[in-house]
Amino acid sequence: QIVSDYCVQVRELGYRLQELISESLGLEKDYIKKVLGEQGQHMAVNYYPPCPEPELTYGLPGHTDPNALTILLQDLQVAGLQVLKDGKWLAVNPQPNAFVINIGDQLQALSNGTYKSVWHRAIVNTDKPRMSVASFLCPYDHALISPAKPLTQHGCGAVYRDFTYAEYYSKFWGRNLDQEHCLELFKN
């Protein structure tokens, strides 16, 4: 029951964030939710055991998320999430009573590049295990990902060509995670 309740609450939070993102782009509140359709929700509980030589491995290599939105609950005792900023990997230290929200590739494309999906990775700790719980909101497979018309007017055309989520997801997992941003394959 606890996990079920958590999933429902996180999903509602994700929908609310999508509404706020829509409004911030000058679109109707439910624009993103309508485009993404009946969104799937996936949850990953990640366990990273201690590693005596953490420099030899990653818990998860650098990547962006292929979905729309990720809501991450970090382990409060052990840091391990890093984001890429200005060519450097920076730690995202856990905060009590807080989630980390990652914009996924689909929201970058829908916003015509206004919002950016973040490069991130997970590292392991020398002597402590770490856990995280990631919840992913994913468009339905046949959702047509295309920037809203108001975002392509005034001389700034569509940055990305139209594609379905299924097409994107297939290309995303058909390559190495740490290669160039998969959205580059969909640029106009």
N, C-alpha and C positions, 0 to 999 in steps of 0.2 A: 504494500500500500504506500509506503514512504517513497519508493522510487517512482511509482505511478503518479503520485501527487507532485513530486518534483518535476517530472516530465511535463505535466499539464501547466504548471506555473512557469516553467522556463519557456515553453511554447508561447504562452500569453505575453511574456516579456519580449520575446522575439518579434511577435506581431506588433506590439506597441512601438518597439524600436523602428520597425519598418514603416509604421505610420509617421513617426517623427522624421525619418529620413525623407519620405515622400514630401512632407510639408516643407522641409528645409530646401528641397529642390524646386519649390513653387508648384508642386503637383497636388492633385487631390489626395486626401489622407489615405485612401485605400488603393491608390494606383499600383504600388509595388505588389501588394497582396493579390490584386486581380491579375497582374501579369504573371506572377509566379504560380498561380493556380493552387490546387490542393497540395500544399507543401508536405513533403516527407520530413520526418524528424528522426535523426540517428543520434545515438549517444555512445560515446566511447569512454570507458573507464580505463585509464592508462596507469600501469604500474611500472615504475622504473627502479630496478634493484640497484643497490650500491655497486659502484664499479671502482676498483682500486686504481685504474689508469683511465680516467674519464677523457683525457685528451685523445685517446685512440678510438673513440666511438661517439656517436650521438644517440640520444634516445629517439630522436626523429630529425632527419636532415632539414635544412632550410627549404621552405615551400610557402605558397599561398594556399588558401582554402578554395576548392572548386565550387563550393556551395554558395548560398546567399549570405548567411550570417552564422557566426559561431559564438556560442556563449560558453565561456570556460570558467570552471570553478577550480582554483589552484589549491594545492597543498599549502596550508599556512605555515608549516614547519620547515619546508625545504624549497628554495627557489630552483627554477630549472627552465622557465620560459625566457626566451630571448627574442628580440625583434631587431630587424636590420634598419638602421637609420644612418644616412650619410656614409654608407659603406662600412659601418661598424656594428657589431652585434652588442646590443645593450640588454641587461637583465631587466625583467619585469618582476619586481619584487611583489610577493603576495600581500594583499591587504585584507584585513578582517572584514567580513560582511560585504564583499565586493566580488563582482565578476569581471573578467576580461572579455571585451566584446571585439571580435574580429570581423571586419567587413570582408566578405568573400568575393571571388571573381565575378559572380553574377551581378552583385550590386555595383561593382566598378563599371561593368559594361552598361547596365541599366542607367546609371547616372552619367553616362558618356565621359567617364573619367574624373568626374568631380570628386567622388569618393574613391579611395584607393584600397585595394586588398593589401594586407600587410605581409611582408616576408617574415616568417618566424620559424623558430626551431626549438626543440626540447633537448636539454643537456642532462647528463647524469651526474650524480654526486658521488664523491669519493667514499663516504662512509654511511650515508643515510639513504634509505629508500624514499621514493616520492610517488605520490598519486595525483592524478588530475581527472576531472570529469568534463568532457567536452560534449556539448549538445549542438548539433548541426541542423539548421533549417535549409532544406533543399527544394528547389522548384520541382514541379512534376515534370516527367521526362519530356513531354511535348511542349512545354512552355517556350514560347518564342522570345528569346532575349534580344531586345532591341531598345535603344535609348528612346525616351519619350520625345515626341516631336518638338515641344518647347525647348528642349535641351540641345537641339541641333539647328536652331535658327540663328539668325544674326551672324552669319558668316562662319559659324563653327559647326561643320557637318558632323555626321556620325563618325566617331573614332573607330568603332568596331562594326563589322558586318553583322547582319542578323544570323542567329544560330539557335538551335534548340539546346536545352540543357543536356539531353541525352548525347547529342553530338559533342558538346564540350566535355562532358564527363568521360566519354570514351577517349578523346584525344589527351585529356589530362592524365589518365592512368596508363596511357600507351607510351609514355616517355618517362625519363628519370625525373624524380621530384625536384631536384635542384638545378634543372636546366633553366633556360630563359623562361620568363613568365609565359604561361600557356596562352594568355590573352593576345600575345604578340602574333600567334597563328591566326587570329581572327580580326586583325586590323584591316581597315579599308585601305 
